[in-house]
């Protein structure tokens, strides 16, 4: 819980949430530094896996990063 609170307060980090019918089903974290954007801690609830939600979450994040001109991206 403390790690999550620290992540929320850090201006170099973002947390993205994935929703299905108003229910949170997954998340991903992004860390920004001088090298680029590091996408990590990606997860989808087990009951919602194998439906393409993780893929769609990553596509959405990548497209957003490109639109903000973050061209160096790393998936950890």
ABEGO torsion letter per residue (X at the ends): XAAAAAAAABAABBBBBBBBGGBBABBBBBBBBAAEBBBBGBBBBAAABGAGAAAAAAAAAAAAAAAAGBABBBBX
